[in-house]
């Protein structure tokens, strides 16, 4: 037993040493690449209007970044590029904007990046592939949602040194409101108030100009539509994708039938398989999938949703702009607070019934389907708190800020980080 324990200890020690060596090699490579790019960036000539866009680790073309890219690409003096790690995305974007989509880890991407003045991202520098190492560049963090859960420096268990390296490159960040900036974004990324553009989020402009053709192509949106869109858990995948675990499916379907309503289930991409399994097991046309493969941008369907159900997802903050009922399902609230953390008081900032059992959920659902709407006033208060703009012109405001930033850079008035 002692010999076995000693051998196990040696094996563990060897693994630790190997991981440490690998980490040091990666750190050295990153440092060398960053310095090489910094030197090249000093010498490389800059295109006066060039901006590079990317989002979601270079995997998609949807959301606020793509909306902003499309808006700016339509301007007469546009010089914008979309970086992606997916060939299918590059082909699709180039079909609309010839030559403007670039594979993010290519030599062409590196050369375009060196000649660009601004980088616009939605998640992190990894949205832009090799350009993540261009630490001298000005990254504009567009973000992809305002929610209750902690991120950045405030996230439970965050690697602080890694976060410092990331946030040090953020020159500006786009925010919904002063409250949004002061409570979430500034503490999360260590930014000054001058580094935050309070413009509203481009992704939300679609809520004010919805594409009504979906009512013809997908007739279910002509009915009462209930959307269940929870967030993911860092500690594991959801197995049951109903709003609460002990709900009686027969009673749920009876309620949906009574009000001629449809329940759409939109799992987080990490939980897509569980969502599909739940829908298949129920086997009713009253419960259908609305995942990111079918509807890449949730904002395209939100205008046609009558009631939103969620737990801790940021989608409810955007849904406030539509002034429609919500139901919250904090079934694991204590664990979520302990393992992920909340940036603001959950109870005070979620304007809807909080339900954790099947009976509570069905009662709340029936109440909202009956148009009682007991949380109307609470929604109005929080809408004003989270959103300083509700006019569908956030894309224009961000574009104007980007143009102003380009003007500053062209006149050698660099955007300072402090």
Sine and cosine of phi, psi and omega as CSV:
sin_phi,cos_phi,sin_psi,cos_psi,sin_omega,cos_omega
0.00,0.00,-0.68,0.73,0.01,-1.00
-0.89,0.45,-0.66,0.75,0.01,-1.00
-0.90,0.44,-0.65,0.76,0.02,-1.00
-0.91,0.42,-0.67,0.74,0.01,-1.00
-0.90,0.44,-0.66,0.75,0.00,-1.00
-0.91,0.42,-0.66,0.75,0.01,-1.00
-0.92,0.39,-0.64,0.77,0.04,-1.00
-0.89,0.46,-0.63,0.78,0.03,-1.00
-0.91,0.42,-0.65,0.76,0.03,-1.00
-0.91,0.42,-0.65,0.76,0.02,-1.00
-0.89,0.46,-0.70,0.72,0.02,-1.00
-0.89,0.45,-0.64,0.77,0.01,-1.00
-0.90,0.43,-0.65,0.76,0.02,-1.00
-0.90,0.44,-0.63,0.78,0.02,-1.00
-0.90,0.43,-0.68,0.74,0.01,-1.00
-0.89,0.46,-0.69,0.72,0.02,-1.00
-0.89,0.45,-0.64,0.77,0.00,-1.00
-0.91,0.42,-0.67,0.74,0.02,-1.00
-0.91,0.42,-0.64,0.77,0.02,-1.00
-0.90,0.44,-0.67,0.74,0.02,-1.00
-0.89,0.45,-0.69,0.73,0.02,-1.00
-0.89,0.46,-0.67,0.74,0.02,-1.00
-0.88,0.48,-0.67,0.75,0.00,-1.00
-0.92,0.40,-0.63,0.78,0.03,-1.00
-0.90,0.44,-0.70,0.71,0.01,-1.00
-0.90,0.43,-0.66,0.75,0.01,-1.00
-0.89,0.45,-0.65,0.76,0.02,-1.00
-0.91,0.41,-0.68,0.74,0.02,-1.00
-0.89,0.46,-0.68,0.74,0.01,-1.00
-0.89,0.47,-0.69,0.73,0.00,-1.00
-0.89,0.46,-0.69,0.73,0.00,-1.00
-0.90,0.44,-0.69,0.73,0.02,-1.00
-0.90,0.43,-0.69,0.72,0.00,-1.00
-0.87,0.49,-0.68,0.74,0.00,-1.00
-0.95,0.33,-0.60,0.80,0.04,-1.00
-0.91,0.43,-0.70,0.72,0.02,-1.00
-0.91,0.41,-0.62,0.79,0.00,-1.00
-0.89,0.45,-0.67,0.74,0.02,-1.00
-0.91,0.42,-0.69,0.72,0.01,-1.00
-0.90,0.43,-0.61,0.80,-0.03,-1.00
-0.91,0.42,-0.56,0.83,0.03,-1.00
-0.90,0.43,-0.56,0.83,-0.10,-1.00
-1.00,-0.06,-0.40,0.92,-0.16,-0.99
-0.97,0.23,0.73,-0.68,0.04,-1.00
-0.92,0.39,0.54,-0.84,-0.08,-1.00
-0.96,-0.29,0.65,-0.76,0.14,-0.99
-0.98,0.18,0.75,-0.66,-0.18,-0.98
-0.88,0.47,-0.51,0.86,-0.10,-0.99
-0.91,-0.41,0.14,0.99,-0.22,-0.98
-0.98,0.21,0.75,-0.66,0.07,-1.00
-0.71,-0.70,0.69,-0.73,0.05,-1.00
-0.95,-0.32,0.70,-0.72,0.00,-1.00
-0.88,-0.47,0.50,-0.86,0.12,-0.99
-0.25,-0.97,0.35,-0.94,-0.02,-1.00
-0.46,-0.89,0.35,-0.94,0.18,-0.98
0.73,0.68,0.80,0.60,0.01,-1.00
0.85,0.52,0.42,0.91,0.04,-1.00
0.97,0.25,0.34,0.94,-0.13,-0.99
-0.99,-0.17,-0.29,0.96,-0.14,-0.99
-0.69,-0.72,0.16,-0.99,0.17,-0.99
-0.72,-0.70,0.98,0.20,-0.05,-1.00
-0.30,-0.95,0.33,-0.94,0.01,-1.00
1.00,-0.04,-0.21,-0.98,-0.13,-0.99
-0.89,0.46,-0.61,0.79,-0.01,-1.00
-0.90,0.44,-0.69,0.73,0.00,-1.00
-0.93,0.38,-0.61,0.80,0.03,-1.00
-0.88,0.47,-0.69,0.73,0.01,-1.00
-0.92,0.39,-0.67,0.75,0.04,-1.00
-0.85,0.53,-0.74,0.67,-0.02,-1.00
-0.88,0.47,-0.65,0.76,0.01,-1.00
-0.89,0.45,-0.72,0.70,-0.05,-1.00
-0.96,0.28,-0.52,0.86,0.03,-1.00
-0.91,0.42,-0.40,0.92,-0.01,-1.00
-0.99,0.10,-0.11,0.99,-0.01,-1.00
-0.98,0.19,0.50,-0.86,-0.08,-1.00
-0.85,0.53,-0.60,0.80,-0.07,-1.00
-0.98,-0.22,0.46,0.89,-0.10,-0.99
-0.90,0.44,0.67,-0.74,0.14,-0.99
-0.59,-0.81,0.94,0.34,-0.11,-0.99
-0.87,-0.50,0.50,-0.87,0.01,-1.00
-0.72,-0.70,0.55,-0.84,0.06,-1.00
-0.94,-0.35,0.84,-0.54,0.00,-1.00
-0.98,-0.20,0.72,-0.69,-0.01,-1.00
-0.56,-0.83,0.45,-0.89,0.08,-1.00
-1.00,-0.09,-0.01,1.00,-0.07,-1.00
-0.94,-0.35,0.82,-0.57,0.00,-1.00
-0.88,0.47,-0.64,0.77,-0.02,-1.00
-0.89,0.46,-0.62,0.78,0.04,-1.00
-0.92,0.39,-0.69,0.72,0.00,-1.00
-0.86,0.50,-0.68,0.73,0.00,-1.00
-0.91,0.42,-0.66,0.75,-0.02,-1.00
-0.91,0.42,-0.67,0.74,-0.01,-1.00
-0.94,0.34,-0.66,0.75,0.00,-1.00
-0.92,0.40,-0.42,0.91,0.06,-1.00
-0.91,0.41,-0.47,0.88,0.00,-1.00
-0.99,-0.14,-0.64,0.77,-0.03,-1.00
-0.82,-0.57,0.99,0.15,-0.11,-0.99
-0.79,0.61,0.79,-0.61,0.06,-1.00
0.98,0.19,-0.02,1.00,-0.10,-1.00
-1.00,-0.09,-0.16,0.99,0.07,-1.00
-0.97,-0.24,0.72,-0.70,-0.12,-0.99
-0.73,-0.68,0.68,-0.73,0.08,-1.00
-0.93,0.37,0.82,-0.58,-0.26,-0.96
-0.91,0.42,-0.41,0.91,-0.05,-1.00
-0.96,-0.28,0.41,0.91,-0.01,-1.00
-0.99,-0.11,0.25,-0.97,0.07,-1.00
-0.89,0.45,-0.62,0.79,0.03,-1.00
-0.87,0.49,-0.64,0.77,0.02,-1.00
-0.88,0.47,-0.68,0.73,0.00,-1.00
-0.89,0.46,-0.70,0.72,-0.03,-1.00
-0.92,0.38,-0.66,0.75,0.04,-1.00
-0.91,0.41,-0.64,0.77,0.01,-1.00
-0.89,0.46,-0.66,0.75,0.00,-1.00
-0.90,0.43,-0.49,0.87,-0.01,-1.00
-1.00,-0.01,-0.02,1.00,-0.03,-1.00
-1.00,-0.02,0.45,-0.89,-0.01,-1.00
-0.98,-0.17,-0.52,0.86,-0.05,-1.00
-0.72,-0.69,0.57,-0.82,0.12,-0.99
-0.88,-0.48,0.76,-0.65,0.02,-1.00
-0.92,-0.39,0.81,-0.59,-0.06,-1.00
-0.76,-0.65,0.25,-0.97,0.01,-1.00
-0.89,-0.46,-0.42,0.91,-0.06,-1.00
-0.88,-0.48,-0.91,0.41,0.01,-1.00
-0.39,-0.92,0.01,-1.00,0.02,-1.00
-0.87,0.50,-0.38,0.92,0.02,-1.00
-0.90,0.43,-0.23,0.97,0.08,-1.00
-0.86,0.50,-0.36,0.93,-0.13,-0.99
-0.92,-0.40,0.30,0.95,0.08,-1.00
0.87,0.50,-0.81,-0.59,-0.09,-1.00
-0.88,0.47,-0.41,0.91,-0.03,-1.00
-0.95,0.32,-0.14,0.99,0.08,-1.00
-0.87,0.50,-0.38,0.92,-0.02,-1.00
-1.00,0.04,-0.07,1.00,0.01,-1.00
-0.99,0.10,0.97,0.26,-0.14,-0.99
-0.96,0.28,-0.19,0.98,0.06,-1.00
-0.99,0.15,-0.23,0.97,-0.06,-1.00
-0.96,0.27,0.27,-0.96,0.04,-1.00
-0.99,-0.14,0.95,-0.30,0.03,-1.00
-1.00,-0.04,0.77,-0.64,0.08,-1.00
-0.97,-0.24,0.91,-0.41,-0.05,-1.00
-1.00,0.03,0.96,-0.29,-0.03,-1.00
-0.98,0.18,-0.40,0.91,-0.07,-1.00
0.92,0.40,0.21,-0.98,-0.02,-1.00
-0.72,-0.69,0.32,0.95,0.07,-1.00
0.38,-0.92,0.56,-0.83,0.08,-1.00
-0.95,-0.33,0.88,-0.47,-0.04,-1.00
-0.69,-0.72,-0.03,-1.00,-0.08,-1.00
-0.99,0.16,-0.39,0.92,-0.12,-0.99
-0.99,0.17,0.48,-0.88,-0.03,-1.00
-0.95,0.31,0.50,-0.87,0.08,-1.00
-0.60,-0.80,0.15,-0.99,0.09,-1.00
0.84,0.54,-0.70,-0.72,-0.04,-1.00
-0.89,0.45,-0.44,0.90,-0.07,-1.00
-1.00,0.06,-0.17,0.99,-0.06,-1.00
-0.94,0.35,0.70,-0.71,0.03,-1.00
-0.87,0.49,0.80,-0.60,0.04,-1.00
0.98,0.19,0.22,0.98,-0.03,-1.00
-0.92,0.40,0.60,-0.80,0.13,-0.99
-0.98,0.19,0.98,-0.22,-0.15,-0.99
-0.90,0.44,-0.67,0.74,-0.02,-1.00
-0.90,0.43,-0.65,0.76,0.04,-1.00
-0.90,0.43,-0.63,0.78,0.00,-1.00
-0.93,0.38,-0.58,0.81,0.05,-1.00
-0.88,0.48,-0.69,0.72,0.00,-1.00
-0.89,0.46,-0.64,0.77,-0.02,-1.00
-0.93,0.36,-0.82,0.58,-0.12,-0.99
-0.95,0.32,-0.35,0.94,0.01,-1.00
-0.90,0.44,-0.35,0.94,-0.01,-1.00
-1.00,-0.05,-0.10,1.00,-0.02,-1.00
-0.98,0.18,0.94,-0.33,0.02,-1.00
-0.99,0.13,-0.66,0.75,0.03,-1.00
-0.60,-0.80,0.39,-0.92,0.03,-1.00
-0.68,-0.74,0.63,-0.78,-0.02,-1.00
-1.00,-0.06,0.74,-0.67,-0.09,-1.00
-0.74,-0.67,0.36,-0.93,-0.01,-1.00
-0.99,0.15,-0.57,0.82,-0.14,-0.99
-0.27,-0.96,0.13,-0.99,0.07,-1.00
-0.89,0.46,-0.68,0.73,0.04,-1.00
-0.86,0.51,-0.74,0.68,0.02,-1.00
-0.84,0.55,-0.70,0.72,-0.01,-1.00
-0.92,0.39,-0.77,0.64,-0.13,-0.99
-0.96,0.29,-0.56,0.83,-0.08,-1.00
-1.00,0.00,-0.61,0.79,-0.07,-1.00
-0.97,-0.24,-0.90,0.44,-0.26,-0.96
-0.97,0.26,-0.71,0.71,-0.03,-1.00
-0.88,0.47,-0.76,0.65,0.05,-1.00
-0.90,0.44,-0.56,0.83,-0.07,-1.00
-0.94,0.35,-0.54,0.84,-0.06,-1.00
-0.86,-0.50,0.08,1.00,0.05,-1.00
0.91,0.43,0.68,0.73,-0.07,-1.00
-0.98,-0.20,0.43,-0.90,0.12,-0.99
-0.99,0.10,0.26,-0.97,0.01,-1.00
-0.90,0.43,-0.50,0.87,0.01,-1.00
-0.93,0.36,-0.35,0.94,-0.03,-1.00
-1.00,0.07,-0.03,1.00,-0.04,-1.00
-0.95,-0.30,0.81,-0.59,0.11,-0.99
-1.00,-0.10,0.92,-0.38,0.05,-1.00
-1.00,-0.01,0.99,-0.13,-0.13,-0.99
-0.78,-0.63,-0.24,0.97,-0.25,-0.97
1.00,0.05,0.28,-0.96,-0.08,-1.00
-0.99,-0.16,0.79,-0.62,0.04,-1.00
-0.81,0.59,-0.54,0.84,-0.04,-1.00
-0.86,0.51,-0.44,0.90,-0.09,-1.00
-1.00,0.07,-0.13,0.99,0.01,-1.00
-0.89,0.46,-0.49,0.87,0.02,-1.00
-0.89,0.45,-0.41,0.91,0.00,-1.00
-0.91,0.41,-0.41,0.91,-0.04,-1.00
-0.99,-0.10,-0.29,0.96,0.03,-1.00
-0.72,-0.69,0.91,0.41,-0.08,-1.00
-0.93,0.36,0.46,-0.89,0.07,-1.00
-1.00,0.07,0.98,-0.18,-0.10,-0.99
-0.97,0.26,-0.08,1.00,0.04,-1.00
-0.89,0.46,-0.35,0.94,0.01,-1.00
-0.89,0.45,-0.42,0.91,0.02,-1.00
-0.92,0.39,-0.44,0.90,0.03,-1.00
-1.00,0.00,-0.71,0.70,-0.05,-1.00
-0.96,0.29,-0.49,0.87,-0.02,-1.00
-0.74,-0.67,0.99,0.12,-0.12,-0.99
-0.85,0.52,-0.33,0.94,-0.01,-1.00
-0.85,0.52,-0.43,0.90,0.00,-1.00
-0.96,0.28,-0.07,1.00,0.11,-0.99
-0.99,0.12,-0.19,0.98,0.02,-1.00
-1.00,-0.03,-0.04,-1.00,0.17,-0.99
-0.95,0.33,0.85,-0.53,-0.09,-1.00
-0.92,-0.38,0.80,-0.60,0.06,-1.00
-0.90,-0.43,0.81,-0.58,-0.03,-1.00
-0.93,-0.36,0.83,-0.55,0.12,-0.99
-0.97,-0.22,0.92,-0.39,-0.08,-1.00
-0.70,-0.71,0.99,0.12,0.01,-1.00
-0.99,0.11,0.21,-0.98,0.09,-1.00
-1.00,-0.02,0.03,-1.00,0.02,-1.00
-1.00,-0.09,0.26,-0.96,0.07,-1.00
-0.95,-0.32,0.73,-0.68,0.02,-1.00
-0.90,0.44,-0.43,0.90,-0.13,-0.99
-1.00,-0.09,-0.01,1.00,0.02,-1.00
0.28,-0.96,0.20,-0.98,-0.02,-1.00
-1.00,0.00,0.51,-0.86,0.10,-0.99
-0.96,0.29,0.61,-0.80,0.03,-1.00
-0.98,-0.18,-0.66,0.75,0.02,-1.00
-0.96,-0.26,0.85,-0.53,-0.09,-1.00
-0.97,-0.24,0.49,0.87,0.20,-0.98
-1.00,0.04,0.40,-0.92,-0.08,-1.00
-0.81,0.58,-0.63,0.78,0.10,-1.00
-0.71,-0.71,0.51,-0.86,-0.18,-0.98
-0.92,0.38,-0.56,0.83,-0.12,-0.99
-0.99,-0.17,0.36,0.93,-0.02,-1.00
-0.93,0.38,0.61,-0.79,0.08,-1.00
-0.99,0.11,0.92,-0.40,-0.06,-1.00
-0.89,0.46,-0.62,0.78,0.02,-1.00
-0.87,0.49,-0.69,0.73,0.01,-1.00
-0.93,0.38,-0.59,0.81,0.04,-1.00
-0.89,0.45,-0.75,0.66,-0.02,-1.00
-0.90,0.43,-0.59,0.81,0.04,-1.00
-0.89,0.45,-0.66,0.75,0.02,-1.00
-0.91,0.42,-0.69,0.73,0.02,-1.00
-0.89,0.45,-0.64,0.77,0.02,-1.00
-0.91,0.42,-0.68,0.73,-0.04,-1.00
-0.86,0.51,-0.63,0.77,-0.05,-1.00
-0.98,-0.19,0.16,0.99,-0.04,-1.00
0.77,0.64,0.79,0.61,-0.08,-1.00
-0.91,-0.41,0.38,-0.93,0.04,-1.00
-0.86,-0.51,0.72,-0.70,0.11,-0.99
-0.98,-0.19,0.90,-0.44,0.08,-1.00
-0.99,-0.14,0.73,-0.69,0.01,-1.00
-0.95,-0.31,0.87,-0.50,0.01,-1.00
-0.89,-0.46,1.00,-0.03,0.01,-1.00
-0.95,0.30,0.44,-0.90,0.20,-0.98
-0.87,0.49,0.55,-0.84,-0.02,-1.00
-0.78,0.63,-0.53,0.85,0.03,-1.00
-0.91,0.42,-0.44,0.90,-0.10,-0.99
-0.95,-0.31,0.30,0.95,-0.13,-0.99
-0.84,0.54,-0.66,0.75,-0.04,-1.00
-0.89,0.46,-0.65,0.76,0.01,-1.00
-0.91,0.41,-0.61,0.79,0.04,-1.00
-0.89,0.45,-0.72,0.69,0.00,-1.00
-0.90,0.44,-0.63,0.77,0.01,-1.00
-0.89,0.46,-0.68,0.73,0.01,-1.00
-0.88,0.48,-0.72,0.70,0.01,-1.00
-0.89,0.46,-0.68,0.74,0.00,-1.00
-0.90,0.43,-0.66,0.75,-0.02,-1.00
-0.91,0.41,-0.65,0.76,0.02,-1.00
-0.92,0.39,-0.69,0.73,0.11,-0.99
0.89,0.45,0.63,0.77,0.02,-1.00
-0.77,-0.64,0.59,-0.81,0.04,-1.00
-0.93,0.36,-0.20,0.98,0.05,-1.00
-0.98,0.22,-0.23,0.97,0.03,-1.00
-0.80,-0.60,0.90,-0.44,-0.09,-1.00
-0.72,-0.70,0.33,-0.94,0.04,-1.00
-0.99,0.15,0.56,-0.83,0.12,-0.99
-0.63,-0.78,0.80,0.60,-0.11,-0.99
-0.98,0.21,0.05,-1.00,-0.09,-1.00
-0.95,0.31,-0.27,0.96,0.09,-1.00
-0.96,0.29,-0.62,0.78,0.00,-1.00
-0.98,0.20,-0.70,0.72,-0.01,-1.00
-0.78,-0.63,1.00,0.03,-0.07,-1.00
-0.82,0.57,-0.60,0.80,0.00,-1.00
-0.94,-0.35,0.88,-0.47,-0.02,-1.00
-0.90,0.44,-0.44,0.90,-0.01,-1.00
-0.92,0.40,-0.28,0.96,0.04,-1.00
-0.97,0.26,-0.40,0.92,0.00,-1.00
-0.96,-0.29,-0.33,0.94,-0.02,-1.00
-0.82,0.58,-0.63,0.78,0.00,-1.00
-0.88,0.48,-0.29,0.96,-0.04,-1.00
-0.95,-0.31,0.21,0.98,0.04,-1.00
-0.99,-0.13,0.76,-0.65,-0.02,-1.00
-1.00,-0.01,-0.57,0.82,-0.01,-1.00
-0.66,-0.75,0.75,-0.66,0.05,-1.00
-0.97,-0.25,0.70,-0.72,0.10,-1.00
-0.86,-0.50,0.80,-0.60,0.03,-1.00
-0.44,-0.90,0.06,-1.00,0.02,-1.00
-0.92,-0.40,-0.96,0.28,-0.02,-1.00
-0.78,-0.62,0.25,0.97,-0.07,-1.00
-0.95,0.31,0.52,-0.85,0.04,-1.00
-0.94,0.35,-0.20,0.98,-0.06,-1.00
-0.86,0.51,-0.49,0.87,-0.05,-1.00
-0.93,0.38,-0.50,0.86,0.02,-1.00
-0.92,0.40,-0.66,0.75,0.07,-1.00
-0.92,0.39,-0.62,0.79,-0.03,-1.00
-0.91,0.41,-0.37,0.93,0.07,-1.00
-0.83,0.56,-0.52,0.86,-0.03,-1.00
-0.89,0.45,-0.38,0.93,-0.02,-1.00
-1.00,-0.04,-0.15,0.99,0.04,-1.00
0.80,0.59,0.82,0.58,0.02,-1.00
-0.79,-0.62,0.36,-0.93,-0.11,-0.99
-0.88,0.47,0.49,-0.87,0.06,-1.00
-0.69,-0.72,0.48,-0.88,0.12,-0.99
-0.78,-0.63,0.71,-0.71,-0.05,-1.00
-0.93,-0.37,0.63,-0.78,-0.07,-1.00
-0.84,-0.54,0.95,0.32,-0.02,-1.00
-0.99,0.14,0.89,0.46,-0.11,-0.99
-0.93,0.36,-0.34,0.94,0.02,-1.00
-0.78,-0.63,0.69,0.73,-0.13,-0.99
-0.84,0.54,-0.74,0.67,-0.05,-1.00
-0.89,0.46,-0.68,0.74,0.00,-1.00
-0.93,0.38,-0.64,0.77,-0.01,-1.00
-0.90,0.43,-0.67,0.75,0.05,-1.00
-0.88,0.48,-0.68,0.74,-0.06,-1.00
-0.95,0.30,-0.66,0.75,-0.12,-0.99
-1.00,-0.01,-0.49,0.87,-0.01,-1.00
-0.89,-0.46,-0.64,0.76,0.04,-1.00
1.00,-0.02,0.45,-0.89,0.05,-1.00
-0.87,-0.50,0.61,-0.79,-0.02,-1.00
-1.00,0.01,-0.31,0.95,0.09,-1.00
-0.58,-0.82,0.22,-0.98,-0.08,-1.00
-0.90,0.45,0.88,-0.48,-0.10,-1.00
-0.90,0.44,-0.75,0.66,-0.06,-1.00
-0.87,0.49,-0.66,0.75,-0.08,-1.00
-0.97,0.23,-0.29,0.96,-0.11,-0.99
-0.87,-0.49,0.33,0.94,0.06,-1.00
-0.81,-0.58,0.99,-0.13,-0.14,-0.99
-0.99,0.12,0.96,0.26,0.02,-1.00
-0.08,-1.00,0.17,-0.99,0.02,-1.00
-0.89,0.46,0.64,-0.77,0.09,-1.00
-0.97,-0.23,0.90,-0.44,-0.09,-1.00
-0.81,-0.58,0.61,-0.79,0.00,-1.00
-0.76,-0.64,-0.06,1.00,0.02,-1.00
-0.81,-0.58,0.31,-0.95,0.01,-1.00
-0.88,0.48,-0.65,0.76,0.00,-1.00
-0.91,0.42,-0.71,0.71,0.03,-1.00
-0.87,0.48,-0.67,0.75,-0.02,-1.00
-0.90,0.44,-0.75,0.67,-0.03,-1.00
-0.90,0.43,-0.60,0.80,0.05,-1.00
-0.90,0.44,-0.70,0.71,0.00,-1.00
-0.91,0.41,-0.65,0.76,-0.01,-1.00
-0.90,0.44,-0.71,0.70,0.01,-1.00
-0.88,0.47,-0.63,0.78,0.01,-1.00
-0.88,0.48,-0.70,0.71,-0.02,-1.00
-0.96,0.29,-0.59,0.80,0.04,-1.00
-0.92,0.39,-0.39,0.92,0.04,-1.00
-1.00,0.09,0.08,1.00,0.05,-1.00
0.91,0.41,0.49,0.87,0.06,-1.00
-0.95,0.32,-0.67,0.74,0.08,-1.00
0.76,0.64,0.88,0.48,-0.06,-1.00
-0.95,0.30,-0.18,0.98,-0.06,-1.00
-0.95,-0.30,0.32,0.95,-0.05,-1.00
-0.85,0.53,-0.74,0.67,-0.05,-1.00
-0.91,0.41,-0.64,0.77,0.02,-1.00
-0.89,0.45,-0.63,0.78,0.04,-1.00
-0.89,0.45,-0.67,0.74,-0.03,-1.00
-0.88,0.47,-0.65,0.76,0.01,-1.00
-0.90,0.45,-0.72,0.69,-0.05,-1.00
-0.96,0.29,-0.49,0.87,0.08,-1.00
-0.87,0.49,-0.70,0.71,0.02,-1.00
-0.92,0.40,-0.51,0.86,-0.02,-1.00
-0.96,0.29,-0.68,0.73,-0.06,-1.00
-1.00,0.07,-0.44,0.90,-0.14,-0.99
-0.81,-0.59,0.92,-0.39,0.09,-1.00
-1.00,0.10,-0.25,0.97,0.03,-1.00
-0.77,-0.64,0.67,-0.74,0.08,-1.00
-0.60,-0.80,0.79,0.61,-0.09,-1.00
-0.85,-0.53,0.02,1.00,0.01,-1.00
0.95,0.31,0.37,0.93,-0.04,-1.00
-0.85,-0.53,0.42,0.91,-0.02,-1.00
-0.91,0.41,-0.60,0.80,0.03,-1.00
-0.86,0.51,-0.69,0.73,0.03,-1.00
-0.87,0.50,-0.69,0.73,-0.04,-1.00
-0.92,0.40,-0.66,0.75,0.03,-1.00
-0.91,0.40,-0.67,0.74,0.03,-1.00
-0.86,0.51,-0.64,0.76,0.03,-1.00
-0.90,0.43,-0.63,0.78,0.04,-1.00
-0.91,0.42,-0.64,0.77,0.03,-1.00
-0.91,0.42,-0.66,0.75,0.03,-1.00
-0.90,0.43,-0.64,0.77,0.05,-1.00
-0.90,0.43,-0.64,0.76,0.02,-1.00
-0.90,0.44,-0.66,0.75,0.06,-1.00
-0.87,0.49,-0.64,0.76,0.02,-1.00
-0.88,0.47,-0.65,0.76,0.03,-1.00
-0.90,0.44,-0.68,0.73,-0.02,-1.00
-0.92,0.39,-0.62,0.79,0.02,-1.00
-0.91,0.43,-0.51,0.86,0.00,-1.00
-1.00,-0.05,0.26,0.97,0.06,-1.00
0.92,0.39,0.28,0.96,0.11,-0.99
-1.00,-0.05,0.99,0.12,-0.13,-0.99
-0.88,0.48,0.59,-0.81,0.10,-0.99
-0.95,0.32,0.93,-0.37,-0.03,-1.00
-0.98,0.17,0.47,-0.88,0.01,-1.00
-1.00,0.01,-0.22,0.98,-0.01,-1.00
-0.87,-0.50,0.00,0.00,0.00,0.00
